[in-house]
Amino acid sequence: MIRNFLQELRIQRWDDHRYYHHSRINQSLHFVSAVSFMFAYVMLLIDPVVSALVGWLVSMTTRQAGHFFFEPKGYDHVNQATHEHKEEIKVGYNLQRKVVLMTIWALSPLVLLIDPTLFGLFEPWTTLADFTRQVAKVWLVVGFGGLLFRTVHLFFIRDVETGLVWMTKIITDPFNDFKLYYKAPLALLRGELVDPGLEEHVKHA
């Protein structure tokens, strides 16, 4: 069972890398995201509010900006797949689902403007610092909620193992991305916009 779990984890990681990380800019942004996420993990044990602010404002924005703005969306000659096909078979959050998640994140502070107590859960905020800390708490819920929602969703549309593997992948992505993409910023400075080694890796996979 453990062997199958680890094998499925390797497959999900490999598919994510080969399908969605061609751009050196995207890879570099994922490296920044990985470093800031690891900091956020540490801060989660010390000050969850700081963890949420760093996780969403730095880690998630850099990560998703790479996918939305810099990753090629034409025909993928390396994997012989269209962008539409990759979006259809994406295990986790494809671009359409990410738009929904990021919209919920961006609009969630409005709830505190409408009801400063958040339906009685908070003391009414009176200062900008209070508002920021309450927003961060809401963002923690959005983050964990997004993770759990897709995990349970995968239980029903795929199977329990796929969902648990995907959740494990997401939680450990910062460490894996750091290992995969720490050389990307230097490659980008050399003028390399697309990872030239990806095609060779795919051929021998």
N, C-alpha and C positions, 0 to 999 in steps of 0.2 A: 504494500500500500504506500509506504513512504517512497519507494523507488518510483512508482507511478506518479506520485505527487510531484516529486522533484523533476521528473522528465517532462511533465506537463508545464511546470514552471519554466523550464528551459525553453520549451516550445513557444510559450506566450511571450517570453522576453525576446527571443530571437525574431519572432514575427513582428513585434513592436519595433525593434531596431531596424530590420531590413525594409519594412514597409513605410515607416514614418520618420526616419532620421537620416535622410540623405544629405540635407543641407548642413554645412559646417556652421552656419549662423545658428541654426536650430540646435545643433549639438552643443555649441558654446553656451547658448542660453540655458540648455539643460544642465550644463556643468555649474553655472551660476545658481540655478534652481536647486541642484543637488546639495551644494554647500550651504545655502540658506535653509533648506529643509532640515539638514542635519543639525544646524544651530537651533531651528525651531523645535526639533525633537528634544534636545537638551532642555530648552526653555519650557517645554510642556511640563516638565517635572518641577521647575522652579517658579515660573510665572506663566500660566496658560494664556493669559491675555497677550503678553508679548509674543508668545508662540503663534497665536492666531494672526496677529498683525503681520508678523514676518512671513508666516506661511502663505497668507493670501496676497498681501501687497507686494511681496518680492518673489517668493518661490513660485506661486501659481501664475502670476502675471508674466514672468519671464518664460516659464515653461510653455504656457499656452500661446504667447506671442510668437514663439518659434514655429509652432504648428500652423497658426492662422496666417501669418504674414510671410514666412520664409521657406516653408517646406513646399517643394514642387507638387502641383496638383494635376499635372497632365498625365499622359500615359507613362506608366512605370516600366521602362524597357528592361531594367535590371531584374524585376520580378515578373515581367510580362503580365501586368495587371493594370486595369484602369483604376482611376481614383474612386469611381463609384463602386467598383467591386471591393476595393479595400475598405471603404466605409461600411459596406454591407456586412462584411465578415468580421469587422472589428469586435473583439470580445468585450472591451470596456467602453469607455466614452468616446464615440466617434465625434466628428466636428459638430454635427447637429446636436448631439446630446450635450457637448461641452458648451454650446451657445446657451442652452437652457440652464445648465448649472451656473455658468458665469453670470447670466442675467439674474438668477435668484440671488447670487452673492451680491451683485452690484445694487440691487433694489432692496435688499433686506434691511439696510439702515433706515429706510423710509418708515418701516413699522414703528421704530422708536420715536420718530418724529410725530407720527399720528397718535401713538399711545406710549408715552415715556415709561410707563410701568410694564409694558409688554404683557397686558392682560393680568396684571397683578404679580408677575414674577420678579420684577425689579422695583427698587426704590426709584422714584422719579429722578431723572438726571437733571442737574442744575448747572453744571459746568461742562466745558468742552472735554475735559479729562474724563469726567463721569460718562459722558456720551460715548467717547472713544472706547472705554473699557467695556461698556455694555454692548457696543457694536462688535467688539472682538469676541465676546461671549456668544453672540448670535452667530458669528462666523465659524466658531468652533462647532456649533450644532450643525450648521450647513455643511461643513467639511465631513464630519463623522456621518451625518445623514446621507450625504451623497455617496459615501463609501459603502454604507450598509444597504442603501436602496439598491444599488447596482449589484451588489453581492447576492442579495436575496432574489432579485430579478433573474440573475443567472441561474439560481437554483431551479427556477420554473422553466425558463426557456432553453437551458442546457442541462446541467445537472449540478449536484451539490459540490462535487470535486472541482468543477470548472470555476464555480463561484468562489470557493475558498482559495484556490490557486490564484485567481485574479486579485483577491483581496491581499494575499501575501505578496504578490508582485507589486501592487501599488504601495504598500507600506515599506517595502524594501527597495523600491525604485531609486531613492536618492543615493544609496550606497552603490547600486549597480550602475547608475548613470555616472557617478563620480569615476568609477573604474573604466567605463567605456569612453567617456568624453573629456577626460582631463587634458588630452593632447589637442583637442579641437580648437581652442583659442589660438594656439601657436600656428596650427595649420591655416587658420583663417587669416592670421597676420601675414602669412606667406602668399596670400592671394588665392587660396584653395576654397572655392565656394561649395563644391560638392565632394563628398567623401569618395576618393578614387578606389579605395580598397573594398568598398561594399560589394561591387560586382564580382570581384574575385572570391569574396567570402561566400556569396550566394552560389556561385558555380561549384564550390567544394563542400557546400553544406549537405 
